[in-house]
Amino acid sequence: MTYNNTKRGVDRANLDPTVNPSDDFYDYACGGWMKANPLKPEFARYGTFDELRENNRIQLRDLITGLDTKNAVQGSVAQKIGDLYTMGLDSDRLNAEGAQPVMADILTIRTTSRTDLPALLATCIGTDAFFNTGVEADMMDSDKNAMYWSQGGLGLGDRDYYLEDSDNAQSIRDAYRKFVMTLTGLAGYAEKDRKRITDNVMKIETALARAAMPREELRDPAATYNPMSIEEIEKNFPNIGMRRYFAAQGIDDITTVIIGQPKSLAEVDRLMAELSETELHDYITAGYLASAAEYLSDDFVNAKFELSKVVSGVEQPMPRWKRALGVPNALLGEAVGQLYVEKYFPLSAKEKMLDLVSNLKTALGEHIDNLSWMSDTTKARAREKLEAFSVKIGYPDKWRDYSSLTIDIQKSYWDNIKSAIRYEIDYNLSDWGKPVDKSRWYMPPQIVNAYYSPLSNEICFPAGILQAPYFNPDADAAENYGAIGVVIGHEMTHGFDDQGSRFDKDGNFADWWSAHDREKFQSLTTGLVKQFDDITVLGDTHANGRFTLGENIADQGGIRIAYTAYHNSLKDSPGEIIDGFTPDQRFFLSYANVWAGNIRDEEILLRTKTDPHSLGRWRVNGTLRNIEPFFKAFDIKEGDAMYLPPERRIIIW
């Protein structure tokens, strides 16, 4: 092994040398970074992932403020992006308008008859009441689009906030009641009406929460695939008015809807039959105001922030420019993305990523071949699925057309937001009756993230994530494989996790496993669930191993596959020792640094309840305790806190 004391490797400033890696590898690898980056009041969590997003925001702000919007042609992308951003910054205008931008819609809601409610729910932007619908590839025939119906209508997002008796849940319910009271007051309602609306919201949303499918069950594709004919829905659930709902969206030829949660469907039908028109109006009005709040005057924005303080622990709103930037970045995502990649994403980065992906695919193939628990027949099918992976890197080959979207600075900010949301809804509905477009991206290129889609069997790595500390073309190979290499391996492994493994190479929900292999797989995943269930995240709150299973499988698989790919890249070379760290040490330190971060207690509880990813600390300490090369790299032995006996380690992929 050669020694190199000049080449860049591990950033020692990220480490906390007072911690023994055998005791707490996360604190050892990330402690220096955490001390140097204390939480700012605007963040509930801040880590290296968020640091990259902050750098990304600065790039996007420079990009958008650099647009010549004064001389931009009306209807051009530059005009739309620039005007939408400018309106979000105009606090004087927003505060002068107050609640005026929402009053016409509130009047419409208040005067809509029960008979016309289906059309209202289908067309009134911002209602977010009762349920959600949308077009997506049919799980059973992934080349065709289908219409899906899913549970919704919860202002707090998660069902447990309405049902749990914990102090945390009660404080969140209290804050939510205060939030609704404040919004309705800002909209001009009298005290007695505000209380009535708040009571009705809590009554209806609690009923929806009781009927909602728990998050663990939502991970089961079979449980959420329940096709029903429109005739069956109209007969058994007539009060929803499903046919009238879709007709209002311009869809008159629908024959089948895939119901995600039948119990929730039945409860929505019951509520729409038994609730008075006043109760229905109150619930829809409150949801509408909550949707609009962050795009209105400061008193509305502050009301929403006061709720988020209780839910996540954040102490200060994000600066206005960040909030304003998020709107075109989300609602004109590919328009912003096209400008972004032209300025910030070199073609050379895409080419290097393609090489890394190829190396990771080879390594995953080797892992599949060497599995001791899987039969040769199922291995062959797994190999077929791997070879069929579609890979998207950087940006799409074909950009979206936003020419039919109008952004008019003479109208209110909220009116323009609604226009952009309506454009997105119509874009989704335009797929109805058409074959699935497999070239479409489901994430704009400037986003700091990545994904695997089981319905198209594709992995996607947008340009936004292909930056340091995840990807640095000039970095030491161990650093890149430990960071972006693990991200690549993570997304690949999603094709074989507890959800992805139930879809075949063509993206269809199909059983390509032998019964014996599936049983062995489930036995292994049960062990991994228990490992994470045993982790205490805060006080007496434990991690949810079942809810986070897919991501935990992918984390472990990503590390193991990237490690193999890295050593394959070394060929016969033992690698270099750089600044005193071996190649393996640099690989695992690079992985840990990806998840460095500080987090508030409230955010720990929130993410444990709502995020299918484990917390950063446990993505490191929890996952690495199953990885034998990690123990060797840092000389971790029996009796050390980080040690896990071989018979308790879970190795899946």
MARTIGU-543037 format. One line per field, with one value per residue (C-alpha): z, x, y; residue in three letters. Coordinates in pm, whole numbers, plus 50000, padded with zeros to 5 digits. Layout:
N
z [Z ...]
x [X ...]
y [Y ...]
residuo [ala ...]
END
This chain:
653
z [50000 49904 50120 50003 50236 49977 49789 49925 50121 50452 50580 50937 51037 51004 51270 51648 51756 52120 52028 51973 51645 51824 52068 51836 51476 51384 51647 51557 51182 51199 51536 51402 51129 51377 51614 51327 51197 51489 51405 51283 51401 51055 51052 51236 51093 50919 50772 50478 50264 50368 50318 49956 49923 50064 49809 49546 49656 49618 49267 49178 49328 49126 48819 48860 48971 48670 48430 48231 48329 48241 47877 47870 47610 47766 47786 47785 48048 48183 48229 48409 48643 48714 48776 49003 49210 49220 49343 49625 49739 49733 50101 50071 49812 49992 50322 50155 49993 50316 50278 49963 49721 49887 49954 49622 49655 50016 49904 49635 49894 50138 49871 49704 49746 49850 49495 49350 49601 49372 49107 49371 49506 49151 49042 49340 49379 49740 49890 49960 50117 50182 49917 49629 49270 48989 48679 48710 48545 48620 48860 48675 48328 48354 47989 48047 48261 48525 48757 49128 49432 49767 50119 50223 50380 50700 50771 51004 50746 50969 51121 51453 51544 51575 51753 51992 52359 52396 52521 52188 51986 52219 52192 51813 51813 52035 51799 51502 51662 51727 51365 51227 51470 51355 50982 51002 51209 50943 50686 50876 51067 51401 51719 51746 51380 51419 51709 51518 51215 51429 51608 51277 51129 51423 51417 51043 51028 51332 51162 50847 51057 51221 50878 50722 50640 50874 50718 50755 50553 50289 50204 50081 49707 49716 49994 49798 49463 49461 49115 49117 48825 48824 48840 49155 49316 49225 49361 49688 49756 49591 49814 49681 49330 49166 48811 48855 49011 48710 48465 48621 48541 48180 48202 48087 47975 48300 48363 48645 48940 49146 49508 49739 50071 50058 50428 50377 50069 50275 50549 50303 50159 50508 50601 50282 50348 50719 50760 50726 50450 50716 50847 50495 50412 50735 50673 50310 50393 50664 50434 50159 50390 50514 50155 50065 50388 50291 49974 50147 50388 50674 50934 50740 50692 51061 51159 50958 51105 51462 51386 51238 51551 51758 51503 51410 51669 51411 51571 51283 50937 50636 50476 50228 49932 50006 50032 49711 49531 49623 49419 49062 49159 49235 49001 48697 48788 48446 48318 48603 48559 48194 48285 48579 48385 48113 48374 48639 48507 48278 48037 48184 48515 48338 48166 48495 48658 48376 48449 48820 48750 48522 48792 49054 48826 48783 49160 49230 48974 49160 49488 49336 49200 49540 49753 49972 50047 49691 49433 49088 48922 49118 49079 48702 48720 48953 48701 48425 48626 48696 48328 48241 48467 48289 48398 48398 48488 48510 48308 48063 47691 47621 47817 47919 47736 47965 47685 47782 48143 48204 48487 48514 48755 48751 48935 49297 49394 49508 49177 48993 49229 49157 48783 48816 49031 48784 48506 48696 48756 48389 48290 48497 48368 48009 48046 48084 47804 47679 47708 47977 47868 48001 47911 48159 48467 48802 48960 48806 48746 48999 49292 49547 49556 49362 49310 49195 49030 49043 48780 48519 48675 48650 48862 48836 48961 48895 48841 49177 49380 49163 49363 49664 49919 49725 49398 49321 48990 49125 49462 49584 49450 49801 49881 49570 49608 49976 49893 49546 49493 49795 49668 49334 49506 49738 49448 49268 49581 49596 49297 49532 49866 50032 49781 49468 49477 49407 49064 48764 48509 48311 48612 48663 49004 48964 49168 49002 49313 49418 49733 49923 49824 49920 50258 50315 50211 50453 50733 50674 50655 50980 51144 51003 51124 51477 51467 51401 51628 51912 51850 52093 51907 52190 52539 52517 52141 51925 51555 51335 51165 50957 50823 50738 50610 50241 50306 50555 50301 50041 50276 50356 49995 49876 50112 50028 49652 49645 49856 49609 49313 49474 49529 49175 49055 49242 49051 49200 49378 49757 49730 49897 50256 50247 50552 50768 50653 50460 50153 50352 50632 50383 50220 50545 50670 50341 50381 50737 50638 50393 50696 50930 51083 51383 51457 51708 51940 51785 51440 51562 51671 51349 51119 51317 51257 50896 50721 50573 50606 50934 51109 50989 51305 51258 50884 50994 51329 51273 50923 50959 51245 50981 50760 50826 50631 50851 51164 51005 50884 51234 51438 51609 51834 52056 52357 52166 52151 51770 51754 51657 51675 51334 51418 51472 51157 50872 50517 50241 49923]
x [50000 50135 50125 50021 50024 49932 49630 49295 49108 48920 48841 48965 48759 48449 48577 48559 48887 48772 48522 48635 48491 48432 48198 47995 48104 47853 47982 48343 48293 48055 48113 48344 48100 47812 47998 48092 47736 47498 47131 47015 46669 46513 46603 46452 46731 47049 47292 47527 47222 47069 47402 47399 47040 47141 47422 47172 46933 47209 47282 46913 46875 47173 47024 46676 46785 47015 46722 46641 46274 46215 46290 46166 45903 45559 45489 45856 45998 46213 45903 45709 45991 46099 45750 45650 45966 45916 45557 45672 45915 45661 45563 45409 45159 45087 45022 44805 44591 44549 44273 44127 44278 44090 43754 43588 43673 43555 43222 43201 43268 43013 42739 42801 42515 42569 42483 42761 43030 43191 43255 43388 43633 43748 43806 43864 44242 44357 44064 44265 43954 43867 44080 44327 44316 44567 44687 44976 45099 44881 45067 44941 45016 45287 45264 44912 44797 44528 44330 44411 44209 44388 44304 44368 44207 44419 44550 44815 44921 44963 44673 44849 44845 44466 44459 44754 44721 45084 45173 45340 45030 44804 45021 45014 44633 44609 44837 44630 44309 44477 44594 44243 44103 44364 44312 43937 43976 44202 43937 43681 43481 43323 43443 43151 43187 43561 43505 43236 43462 43751 43531 43397 43746 43867 43555 43584 43960 43962 43701 43915 44220 44044 43959 44298 44533 44839 45168 45311 45025 45062 45396 45215 45138 44877 44684 44664 44560 44184 44033 43662 43435 43274 42936 43041 43163 42848 42631 42815 42947 42691 42741 43091 42962 43268 43134 43043 43384 43574 43334 43420 43784 43694 43700 43371 43493 43629 43535 43767 43935 44208 44112 44409 44225 43871 43805 43879 43655 43366 43425 43432 43102 42950 43070 42944 42602 42570 42740 42537 42619 42754 42994 43110 43160 43353 43591 43659 43701 43959 44157 44148 44276 44555 44664 44668 44821 45188 45111 44918 45004 45250 44982 44870 45230 45305 44998 45129 45475 45338 45197 45526 45709 45514 45533 45903 46061 46182 46235 46226 46068 46292 46389 46135 46370 46398 46022 45971 46237 46067 45757 45897 46143 45849 45573 45791 46044 46172 46171 46403 46592 46668 46831 47009 47184 47294 47483 47590 47603 47892 47855 48172 47991 47721 47982 48160 47828 47751 48080 47998 47649 47794 48040 47764 47545 47832 47883 47513 47516 47805 47615 47308 47520 47680 47362 47349 46977 46842 46789 46949 46609 46522 46878 46838 46517 46682 46964 46710 46555 46894 46990 46657 46722 46668 46921 46851 47132 47147 46850 46585 46648 46319 46204 45848 45656 45514 45382 45016 45076 45005 45170 45011 45168 44846 44672 44736 45021 44769 44580 44905 44990 44651 44711 45043 44888 44602 44860 45028 44696 44599 44944 44882 44526 44647 44799 44454 44388 44747 45029 45288 45570 45877 46104 45934 46122 45942 46188 46327 46704 46794 46649 46895 46761 46742 46480 46396 46059 45932 45664 45927 46220 46434 46693 46728 47005 46924 47201 47129 47267 47575 47783 48015 47996 47801 47992 48322 48485 48825 48798 48964 48779 48709 48532 48314 48224 48143 47913 47752 47844 47632 47350 47359 47367 47088 46855 46944 46868 46523 46445 46488 46359 46033 45832 46047 46106 45737 45763 45917 46167 45892 45752 45450 45331 45411 45558 45884 46018 45998 45791 46095 46308 46036 46006 46383 46376 46093 46277 46580 46369 46195 46536 46622 46289 46370 46716 46568 46266 46517 46672 46564 46557 46441 46310 46092 46027 46170 46247 45984 46163 45862 45796 46164 46233 46265 46512 46711 46741 46854 47108 47267 47262 47401 47699 47781 47744 47944 48216 48244 48244 48519 48741 48670 48794 49121 49183 49498 49607 49567 49493 49663 49689 49610 49669 49684 49354 49327 49101 48835 48844 48798 48509 48314 48397 48271 47947 47898 47969 47677 47445 47616 47360 47198 46829 46574 46389 46053 46189 46316 45963 45813 46048 46018 45643 45635 45966 46031 46405 46580 46737 47088 47255 47096 47154 47517 47537 47241 47336 47714 47679 47589 47894 48198 48452 48355 48458 48793 48854 48828 48938 48600 48592 48355 48267 48277 47952 47951 48006 47730 47792 47794 47486 47282 47394 47146 47281 47020 47177]
y [50000 50343 50654 50999 51298 51563 51427 51542 51277 51301 51650 51621 51924 51703 51462 51471 51305 51301 51026 50668 50534 50205 50381 50605 50619 50890 51131 51048 51097 51394 51561 51831 51926 51932 52165 52396 52409 52474 52496 52835 52948 52887 52517 52223 52007 52108 51858 51819 51736 52068 52244 52130 52250 52590 52616 52514 52792 53050 52924 52946 53294 53417 53257 53405 53753 53756 53720 54033 54028 54395 54327 53968 53886 53844 53473 53374 53143 53428 53648 53376 53274 53631 53767 53480 53530 53908 53876 53651 53921 54205 54214 54561 54444 54117 54294 54556 54285 54089 53828 53983 53725 53437 53597 53514 53145 53139 53281 53013 52742 52883 52896 52559 52314 51954 51845 52062 51961 51698 51964 52205 51946 51873 52232 52464 52489 52466 52278 51959 51805 51440 51264 51292 51165 51150 50968 50724 50408 50107 49880 49573 49709 49972 50077 50213 50503 50455 50681 50646 50756 50794 50900 51259 51560 51574 51922 51779 51524 51219 51025 50967 51335 51307 50971 50956 51051 51162 51509 51584 51491 51689 52000 51971 51938 52245 52438 52325 52448 52783 52789 52738 52997 53250 53191 53223 53539 53688 53598 53803 53541 53629 53457 53212 53115 53064 52826 52637 52599 52477 52222 52094 52065 51859 51641 51563 51523 51294 51075 51065 50981 50686 50544 50616 50331 50335 50434 50082 49932 50202 50038 49725 49769 49492 49664 49989 49838 49796 49860 49943 50016 50358 50181 49997 50318 50508 50227 50163 50514 50742 51044 51116 51179 51027 51047 51416 51480 51346 51507 51845 51766 51700 51320 51170 50829 50687 50323 50216 50387 50222 50281 50305 50274 50131 50197 50566 50573 50437 50693 50982 50859 50843 51190 51349 51193 51269 51605 51919 52165 52402 52136 52054 52421 52481 52193 52285 52654 52587 52359 52617 52891 52665 52596 52966 53099 53098 53299 53578 53860 53828 53762 53452 53340 53391 53187 52895 52939 52930 52585 52466 52584 52335 52054 52077 52308 52558 52899 53144 53156 53114 53447 53575 53528 53154 53116 53315 53113 52786 52874 52887 52615 52384 52502 52575 52309 52207 52564 52662 52336 52401 52732 52567 52291 52531 52731 52482 52125 52025 51733 51582 51527 51326 51110 51033 50947 50703 50526 50509 50373 50106 50003 49989 49775 49531 49516 49459 49178 49017 49046 48882 48597 48539 48540 48230 48255 48291 48017 48028 48069 48381 48510 48491 48696 48948 48980 49040 49320 49476 49468 49632 49934 50266 50529 50904 51140 51517 51636 51515 51487 51665 51970 52053 52321 52593 52815 52770 52882 53250 53442 53787 54032 54238 53955 53859 53629 53366 53384 53314 53031 52879 52911 52728 52454 52415 52385 52098 51923 51956 51829 51516 51472 51508 51161 51009 50763 50778 50525 50593 50822 50639 50931 51164 51282 51288 51530 51852 51853 52123 51927 51786 51432 51104 50834 50485 50426 50067 50137 50227 50036 50346 50522 50898 51129 51497 51748 51912 51622 51578 51824 51803 51649 51384 51400 51564 51461 51562 51387 51071 50766 50635 50962 50950 50583 50637 50929 50937 50570 50475 50698 50515 50177 50290 50372 50049 49848 50005 49786 49491 49622 49513 49719 49728 49353 49300 49463 49290 49417 49590 49774 49550 49435 49065 48782 48677 48504 48142 48096 47969 48269 48515 48345 48372 48739 48816 48640 48864 49180 49086 49080 49422 49561 49444 49602 49943 49893 49847 50192 50464 50795 51025 50962 50652 50691 50415 50409 50244 49957 49852 50202 50262 49911 49999 50280 50072 49789 50043 50205 49871 49756 50089 50068 49707 49753 50077 49915 49628 49868 50076 49774 49658 49997 49947 49623 49470 49787 49804 50177 50468 50578 50948 51166 50856 50701 50378 50352 50166 50420 50704 50519 50476 50826 50969 50777 50901 51262 51250 51226 51473 51705 51868 51826 51955 51718 51811 51730 51394 51305 51444 51255 50933 50953 51076 51009 50661 50730 50660 50957 51039 50911 50570 50556 50550 50369 50139 50031 50000 49751 49492 49557 49335 49550 49844 49653 49566 49921 50067 49765 49731 49425 49235 49447 49775 49972 49966 49591 49350 48972 48798 48589 48910 49087 49106 49095 49109 49241]
residuo [met thr tyr asn asn thr lys arg gly val asp arg ala asn leu asp pro thr val asn pro ser asp asp phe tyr asp tyr ala cys gly gly trp met lys ala asn pro leu lys pro glu phe ala arg tyr gly thr phe asp glu leu arg glu asn asn arg ile gln leu arg asp leu ile thr gly leu asp thr lys asn ala val gln gly ser val ala gln lys ile gly asp leu tyr thr met gly leu asp ser asp arg leu asn ala glu gly ala gln pro val met ala asp ile leu thr ile arg thr thr ser arg thr asp leu pro ala leu leu ala thr cys ile gly thr asp ala phe phe asn thr gly val glu ala asp met met asp ser asp lys asn ala met tyr trp ser gln gly gly leu gly leu gly asp arg asp tyr tyr leu glu asp ser asp asn ala gln ser ile arg asp ala tyr arg lys phe val met thr leu thr gly leu ala gly tyr ala glu lys asp arg lys arg ile thr asp asn val met lys ile glu thr ala leu ala arg ala ala met pro arg glu glu leu arg asp pro ala ala thr tyr asn pro met ser ile glu glu ile glu lys asn phe pro asn ile gly met arg arg tyr phe ala ala gln gly ile asp asp ile thr thr val ile ile gly gln pro lys ser leu ala glu val asp arg leu met ala glu leu ser glu thr glu leu his asp tyr ile thr ala gly tyr leu ala ser ala ala glu tyr leu ser asp asp phe val asn ala lys phe glu leu ser lys val val ser gly val glu gln pro met pro arg trp lys arg ala leu gly val pro asn ala leu leu gly glu ala val gly gln leu tyr val glu lys tyr phe pro leu ser ala lys glu lys met leu asp leu val ser asn leu lys thr ala leu gly glu his ile asp asn leu ser trp met ser asp thr thr lys ala arg ala arg glu lys leu glu ala phe ser val lys ile gly tyr pro asp lys trp arg asp tyr ser ser leu thr ile asp ile gln lys ser tyr trp asp asn ile lys ser ala ile arg tyr glu ile asp tyr asn leu ser asp trp gly lys pro val asp lys ser arg trp tyr met pro pro gln ile val asn ala tyr tyr ser pro leu ser asn glu ile cys phe pro ala gly ile leu gln ala pro tyr phe asn pro asp ala asp ala ala glu asn tyr gly ala ile gly val val ile gly his glu met thr his gly phe asp asp gln gly ser arg phe asp lys asp gly asn phe ala asp trp trp ser ala his asp arg glu lys phe gln ser leu thr thr gly leu val lys gln phe asp asp ile thr val leu gly asp thr his ala asn gly arg phe thr leu gly glu asn ile ala asp gln gly gly ile arg ile ala tyr thr ala tyr his asn ser leu lys asp ser pro gly glu ile ile asp gly phe thr pro asp gln arg phe phe leu ser tyr ala asn val trp ala gly asn ile arg asp glu glu ile leu leu arg thr lys thr asp pro his ser leu gly arg trp arg val asn gly thr leu arg asn ile glu pro phe phe lys ala phe asp ile lys glu gly asp ala met tyr leu pro pro glu arg arg ile ile ile trp]
END
